[in-house]
């Protein structure tokens, strides 16, 4: 492998083998040298990946043009293929493709700095991000300006690096800062992501005036409560005020369907098997029981709780009167944990089927994508006589559902453990997605089933046909 191209896939395999067989140095100074060398290697690999990504994009566009794909649709699905190949989410795939295009086409000096270890991939991403508001010509000029000053990237932190790039960008095009600020206001949004210990991060990106006003209002309410003797901390009061102002009720749970999946042993027998909260992930058993019993489950340690061992679903003393609990039974296979059926109070089959798929899949079923489910999709399309049943259904995010319909992509259900789907990309590569195990599935059933072993052998035959030691598929 030279500095510009990968001449043969075997070269990469030999490089991987060399890294895996690396012997640790004998003393601390040599260990530091090894760390530095490996960091340089990682940067060089990131530069090579950028060149490969751009080459793949160009090859896919040519192939699509030859197949008669309209010009405005050429390039669709490339970012998704990059994401699968790098074991990243589709959203991350789009960012990696944009980064590669900018480095190769517009910022060759930054690419060289990455190739030679002066920058790592994250820092190269910062340079690309901070020059995104510039024209291609101005971005290349900033790239050249920074490269002219040797040692620009040596010894400075991320913030200092951003400041240097912003200053250079502003000198090149002062109006870009104004345009960037105007555009930023259109990107306001609210996000939710899991935090440790059954907590979550609720984040709002707002224009500065609105953000300051919201914070000031919450702080004022917290200070007034503290002045009247409220024992909660200022931060707790601000958080509670945010929940109450947004939902209209102190606890924050009202008129919202919270899907909590747990075993009957966890609910009724005090078992320690964790539960799963749709949209969050795994939660402690005691926390889940307390939520079912009282409608609130803050600051609950994951230890046995004698009072919650056999909870009543409507405790007149502890339960929130506005919190209603409905229990829907899920039926799973004793061996594999595959979801086989569920109770449904709805008469319309599609609604019950959507709840079934939501409970089984939890998040988007595309490999490495954990976005919320937005579409309930036929794996084999309806127009190709795909049946409307659980085996042919999958929960997908909107972007992945659209990608699946691009020519050259296909999806096929594979009978076996927990609803497995094989996705094939236009290059012929195959990726597999298996529904996550529900609470109560044993570790042995999750990891060592004969089906999982056969699936891994099938993947290896596809990926390394000449070296796997397995018969060709």
FENNORDA-V180387 format. One record per pair of residues at least 4 apart in sequence whose C-alpha atoms are under 7 Angstrom apart, sorted by the first residue. I is the first residue (numbers start at 0). J is the second residue. Records with the same first field share a line. If there is no record, write none. Layout:
I=J ; J
//
This chain:
0=4 ; 5 ; 6 ; 10
1=5
3=47
8=12
9=13
10=14
11=15
12=16
13=17
14=18
15=19
16=20
17=21
23=30
24=29 ; 30
25=29
26=30
27=31
28=32
29=33
30=34
31=35
32=36
33=37
34=38
35=39
36=40
37=41
38=42
39=43 ; 115 ; 116
40=44
41=45
42=46 ; 113 ; 114 ; 116 ; 118 ; 119 ; 120
43=47 ; 113 ; 114 ; 115 ; 116
44=48
45=49 ; 120
46=50 ; 110 ; 113 ; 114
47=51
48=52
49=53 ; 99
50=54 ; 99 ; 103
51=55
52=56 ; 96 ; 99
53=57 ; 99 ; 100
54=58
55=59
56=60 ; 74 ; 77
57=61
58=62
59=63 ; 74
60=64 ; 73 ; 74
61=65
62=66
63=67 ; 68 ; 73
64=68 ; 73
68=72 ; 73
69=73
76=80 ; 402 ; 405
77=81
78=82 ; 89 ; 92 ; 93 ; 96
79=83 ; 89 ; 92
80=84 ; 424
81=85 ; 92
82=86 ; 87 ; 88 ; 89 ; 91 ; 92
83=87
86=367
87=91 ; 92 ; 367
88=92 ; 367 ; 368
89=93 ; 368
90=94
91=95
92=96
93=97
94=98
95=99
96=100
97=101
98=102 ; 124 ; 127
99=103
100=104
101=105 ; 106 ; 127
102=106 ; 107 ; 109 ; 110
103=107 ; 110
105=135 ; 138 ; 139
106=110 ; 139 ; 142
107=111
108=112 ; 142 ; 143 ; 146
109=113 ; 123 ; 142
110=114
111=115
112=116 ; 117 ; 118
113=117 ; 118 ; 119 ; 120 ; 123
117=152
118=122 ; 123
119=123
120=124
121=125
122=126
123=127
124=128
125=129 ; 161
126=130 ; 164
127=131
129=161 ; 164 ; 165
130=138 ; 168
132=175 ; 179
133=137 ; 138 ; 175
134=138
135=139
136=140
137=141 ; 171
138=142
139=143
140=144
141=145 ; 167 ; 168
142=146
143=147
145=151
152=160
155=159 ; 160
156=160
157=161
158=162
159=163
160=164
161=165
162=166
163=167
164=168
165=169
166=170
167=171
168=172
169=173 ; 176
174=178
175=179
176=180
177=181
178=182
179=183
180=184
184=206
187=204 ; 205
188=203 ; 204
189=202 ; 203 ; 204
190=201 ; 202 ; 203
191=199 ; 200 ; 201 ; 202
192=199 ; 200 ; 201
193=198 ; 199 ; 200 ; 279
194=198 ; 199 ; 200
197=282
205=209 ; 210
206=210
207=211
208=212
209=213
210=214
211=215
212=216
213=217
214=218
215=219
216=220
217=221 ; 237 ; 240 ; 241
218=222 ; 237
219=223
220=224
221=225 ; 233 ; 236 ; 237
222=226 ; 233
223=227
224=228 ; 229
225=229 ; 230
231=235 ; 236
232=236
233=237
234=238
235=239
236=240
237=241
238=242
239=243
240=244
241=245
242=246 ; 251
243=247 ; 248 ; 249 ; 250 ; 251
246=251
253=321 ; 322
258=276 ; 277
259=274 ; 275 ; 276 ; 277
260=274 ; 275 ; 276
261=265 ; 266 ; 274 ; 275 ; 438
262=266 ; 438 ; 439
263=267
264=268 ; 269 ; 270
265=269 ; 270 ; 271 ; 272 ; 284
266=288
267=308 ; 309 ; 310
268=308 ; 309
269=308 ; 309
271=284
272=284 ; 438 ; 439
273=281 ; 282 ; 283 ; 284 ; 438
274=281 ; 282 ; 283 ; 284 ; 287 ; 438
275=280 ; 281 ; 282 ; 438
276=280 ; 281 ; 282
277=361
278=371
282=286 ; 287
283=287 ; 301
284=288
285=289 ; 301 ; 302 ; 303 ; 304
286=290 ; 296 ; 299 ; 301
287=291
288=292 ; 307 ; 310
289=293 ; 295 ; 296 ; 307
290=294 ; 295 ; 296
291=312 ; 324
292=310 ; 311 ; 312 ; 313 ; 314 ; 318
293=317 ; 318 ; 319
294=318 ; 319 ; 322
304=308
312=324
313=318
314=318
327=342 ; 343
328=341 ; 342
329=340 ; 341 ; 342
330=338 ; 339 ; 340 ; 341
331=336 ; 337 ; 338 ; 339
332=336 ; 337 ; 338 ; 339
334=444
335=416 ; 440 ; 444
336=417 ; 436 ; 437 ; 440
337=416 ; 417
338=359 ; 417
341=355
343=351
345=350 ; 351
347=351
348=352
349=353
350=354
351=355
352=356 ; 389
353=357 ; 375
354=358
355=359
356=360 ; 389 ; 392 ; 393 ; 394
357=361 ; 394
359=434
360=364 ; 394 ; 434 ; 435
362=369 ; 370 ; 371 ; 372 ; 394
363=368 ; 369 ; 370 ; 371 ; 372 ; 394 ; 395 ; 396
364=368 ; 393 ; 394 ; 395 ; 432
365=399 ; 432
366=431 ; 432
370=396
371=396
372=394 ; 395 ; 396
373=395 ; 396 ; 397
374=394 ; 395 ; 396 ; 397
375=392 ; 393 ; 394 ; 395
376=392 ; 393 ; 394 ; 395
377=381 ; 385 ; 387 ; 391 ; 392 ; 393
378=391 ; 392 ; 393 ; 410 ; 411 ; 412
379=383 ; 385 ; 391 ; 410 ; 411
380=384 ; 385
381=385 ; 386
386=391
387=391 ; 392
388=392
390=418
391=412
395=399 ; 400
396=400
397=401
398=402
399=403
400=404
403=408 ; 409
404=408
407=424 ; 425
408=423 ; 424 ; 425
409=422 ; 423 ; 424
410=420 ; 421 ; 422 ; 423
411=420 ; 421 ; 422
412=419 ; 420 ; 421
413=419 ; 420 ; 421
414=418 ; 419
415=419 ; 450
416=450
417=433 ; 434
418=433 ; 434
419=431 ; 432 ; 433 ; 434
420=431 ; 432 ; 433
421=429 ; 430 ; 431 ; 432
422=429 ; 430 ; 431
423=427 ; 428 ; 429 ; 430
424=428 ; 429
436=440 ; 445
440=444 ; 445
441=445
442=446
443=447
444=448
447=451 ; 452
448=452
449=453
450=454
451=455
452=456
453=457
454=458
455=459
456=460
457=461
458=462
459=463 ; 467
460=464 ; 467 ; 469 ; 471 ; 472
463=467
464=471
//
